Amino acid sequence: MNRNPIKTAVVGATGYTGLEIVKLLLNHRGAELVSLTAKVDETIAIDRVFPRLMGRLEMECSNLDVDDVCGKADLVFLALPHTVSMLFAPRFLAAGKKVIDLSADYRFPSPVEFEKWYGAPHRDPEGVEGAVYGLPELFRKEIADARLLANPGCYPTATILACYPALRAGLAGPEGIVVDAKTGVTGAGRKASLPLLFPEVNENFKAYSLAGHKHTPEMEGVLSRAVGRDVRLEFAPHLLPVNRGILSTIYLKLEKEVSEEEVYDLYREQYGREPFVRVYPPGQLPELKDAVGTNNCLLGFKVNPRTGNLIVVSAIDNLLKGAAGQAVQNMNIMESLPETEGLI
Ligand SMILES: NC(=O)c1ccc[n+]([C@@H]2O[C@H](COP(=O)([O-])OP(=O)(O)OC[C@H]3O[C@@H](n4cnc5c(N)ncnc54)[C@H](OP(=O)(O)O)[C@@H]3O)[C@@H](O)[C@H]2O)c1
C-alpha cells in the first residue's frame, strides 16, 4: 500500500469485539495498532489477557487515558458498553480523531429514542446529529465522509440486510414481519453474568427479551428510513449454546405472487456486487457454521404460496459482520482503502 498506515487505537481491548478488531488489524496492510486500552487496574500485556496473541502481538493494554490515545492514534475504535462510549467519543472528535463506535450510543437519529429504549440519559446529543449509521450495503456514500461512525448492532445487521430488498421493491409489506433470531453467547460480551455461565447455557435453548429487545427500534428505524415507509416487526431473540454466530429466520408477508427465481434475481440485483453478502440460490439455505469466522452475511429464502410468506434466512458471525469485521470494513471505506482489506 502506497501510503502510511492509519494509526489506530482500540478502546475496550479486553472485550470480545476489541479482541476481534485487534486480530483483524494484525493482518491489515493499511493500518497499524498503536494503542490498546480498557478499564484495567494496572497495565497488562495483551497476550496475558488473551494468550492466543502470544508471539503475534507484544503490546500493553493500559487504563484508558484519552489524551494519551490522542497523542498516538488517528482513528479510534470504541469497543465499549453502551452509555460509556458517549462519555469519550466527544473528546476524541474534539481532538480531530475519527471514531468508530461499536456500541448503540450513536445508532439512533435522536437522543430521545435512545433514552426511551436504553433507559439512560444521552450525554452527547450533538454527537448523535453528526453520526453516520455504518451499514455499508445501504449507506456506503455517507460512511466515506463520516467522522463519527455508529457501527450497527449484530441482530440489526442480519435483519436489515435480509429484509431491505423485499421491502424496497414492495414485494413484502412493512407490517407483520416476524424475526425469529438465535445468537451465540459472545453476543452478550465478556463480563461475568449468572445466566451466561456454561452450565446455564450448555444443552439449553431459550427465548429472551420478547416484545422489547433494544435492537427492535434500530431495525425498524433504519428499515423505515431506507424504504420510506413505517416498518413494524416482531423480534424474538433466542440464546444458542454456541460461542458465536447469529441465524435469523424472518417471515415477511408477500404483497404479490412471486416465484423463487424472481426473489433470487431481486436479491442478486441488490447484493450481487457486495463483497460481504452472499445470496443463496433457491433450494439452498445458509447454515451458521458457514458464516462463523467470516465477515459475510449469508442470505437464503423460501416462498410459501400456502401462507403467502417470504421466509428469509440470514446468518452472520456476531463478532465479525455483526461487530468488528463491519467496523474494519467501515474504516476501510472512511480511509479510502480497498473495502475488503484485512477481511478476506
Ligand atoms: N459481542 C457482540 O457480539 C457485539 C456485537 C455488536 C455490537 N456489540 C457492542 O460492542 C460493544 C462491546 O461489546 P463486547 O461484546 O466487546 O463487550 P465486552 O466483551 O464486555 O467488552 C467491553 C470492553 O469495554 C471495556 N470497558 C468497560 N467500561 C470501560 C470504561 N469506563 N473505560 C474503558 N474501558 C471500559 C471493558 O474493559 P474491562 O474488561 O477491563 O472491564 C472491555 O474491554 C458493546 O457496546 C456491545 O453492545 C457487541
PDBQT file of the ligand as one rigid body, heavy atoms in Angstrom, charges set to zero:
ROOT
HETATM    1  N1  LIG A 401     -20.481  -9.009  21.441  1.00  0.00    +0.000 N 
HETATM    2  C1  LIG A 401     -21.107  -8.815  20.290  1.00  0.00    +0.000 C 
HETATM    3  O1  LIG A 401     -21.445  -9.759  19.570  1.00  0.00    +0.000 OA
HETATM    4  C2  LIG A 401     -21.420  -7.415  19.841  1.00  0.00    +0.000 A 
HETATM    5  C3  LIG A 401     -21.950  -7.237  18.548  1.00  0.00    +0.000 A 
HETATM    6  C4  LIG A 401     -22.238  -5.937  18.117  1.00  0.00    +0.000 A 
HETATM    7  C5  LIG A 401     -22.037  -4.866  18.956  1.00  0.00    +0.000 A 
HETATM    8  N2  LIG A 401     -21.546  -5.079  20.222  1.00  0.00    +0.000 N 
HETATM    9  C6  LIG A 401     -21.349  -3.906  21.072  1.00  0.00    +0.000 C 
HETATM   10  O2  LIG A 401     -19.944  -3.639  21.126  1.00  0.00    +0.000 OA
HETATM   11  C7  LIG A 401     -19.609  -3.126  22.409  1.00  0.00    +0.000 C 
HETATM   12  C8  LIG A 401     -18.516  -4.015  23.030  1.00  0.00    +0.000 C 
HETATM   13  O3  LIG A 401     -19.052  -5.314  23.147  1.00  0.00    +0.000 OA
HETATM   14  P1  LIG A 401     -18.213  -6.536  23.710  1.00  0.00    +0.000 P 
HETATM   15  O4  LIG A 401     -19.054  -7.738  23.482  1.00  0.00    +0.000 OA
HETATM   16  O5  LIG A 401     -16.834  -6.495  23.187  1.00  0.00    +0.000 OA
HETATM   17  O6  LIG A 401     -18.213  -6.176  25.273  1.00  0.00    +0.000 OA
HETATM   18  P2  LIG A 401     -17.220  -6.731  26.409  1.00  0.00    +0.000 P 
HETATM   19  O7  LIG A 401     -16.668  -8.052  25.989  1.00  0.00    +0.000 OA
HETATM   20  O8  LIG A 401     -17.983  -6.656  27.681  1.00  0.00    +0.000 OA
HETATM   21  O9  LIG A 401     -16.030  -5.654  26.426  1.00  0.00    +0.000 OA
HETATM   22  C9  LIG A 401     -16.224  -4.329  26.873  1.00  0.00    +0.000 C 
HETATM   23  C10 LIG A 401     -14.868  -3.647  26.954  1.00  0.00    +0.000 C 
HETATM   24  O10 LIG A 401     -15.067  -2.301  27.395  1.00  0.00    +0.000 OA
HETATM   25  C11 LIG A 401     -14.155  -2.047  28.471  1.00  0.00    +0.000 C 
HETATM   26  N3  LIG A 401     -14.710  -1.003  29.337  1.00  0.00    +0.000 N 
HETATM   27  C12 LIG A 401     -15.871  -1.014  30.030  1.00  0.00    +0.000 A 
HETATM   28  N4  LIG A 401     -16.039   0.168  30.690  1.00  0.00    +0.000 NA
HETATM   29  C13 LIG A 401     -14.946   0.931  30.397  1.00  0.00    +0.000 A 
HETATM   30  C14 LIG A 401     -14.524   2.234  30.750  1.00  0.00    +0.000 A 
HETATM   31  N5  LIG A 401     -15.247   3.012  31.557  1.00  0.00    +0.000 N 
HETATM   32  N6  LIG A 401     -13.327   2.682  30.293  1.00  0.00    +0.000 NA
HETATM   33  C15 LIG A 401     -12.560   1.908  29.486  1.00  0.00    +0.000 A 
HETATM   34  N7  LIG A 401     -12.913   0.658  29.098  1.00  0.00    +0.000 NA
HETATM   35  C16 LIG A 401     -14.099   0.181  29.554  1.00  0.00    +0.000 A 
HETATM   36  C17 LIG A 401     -14.025  -3.392  29.157  1.00  0.00    +0.000 C 
HETATM   37  O11 LIG A 401     -12.878  -3.391  29.959  1.00  0.00    +0.000 OA
HETATM   38  P3  LIG A 401     -12.787  -4.432  31.193  1.00  0.00    +0.000 P 
HETATM   39  O12 LIG A 401     -12.907  -5.792  30.601  1.00  0.00    +0.000 OA
HETATM   40  O13 LIG A 401     -11.460  -4.182  31.743  1.00  0.00    +0.000 OA
HETATM   41  O14 LIG A 401     -13.944  -4.056  32.075  1.00  0.00    +0.000 OA
HETATM   42  C18 LIG A 401     -13.907  -4.294  27.934  1.00  0.00    +0.000 C 
HETATM   43  O15 LIG A 401     -12.610  -4.209  27.398  1.00  0.00    +0.000 OA
HETATM   44  C19 LIG A 401     -20.901  -3.111  23.228  1.00  0.00    +0.000 C 
HETATM   45  O16 LIG A 401     -21.472  -1.840  23.212  1.00  0.00    +0.000 OA
HETATM   46  C20 LIG A 401     -21.777  -4.115  22.505  1.00  0.00    +0.000 C 
HETATM   47  O17 LIG A 401     -23.158  -3.877  22.670  1.00  0.00    +0.000 OA
HETATM   48  C21 LIG A 401     -21.220  -6.320  20.662  1.00  0.00    +0.000 A 
ENDROOT
TORSDOF 0
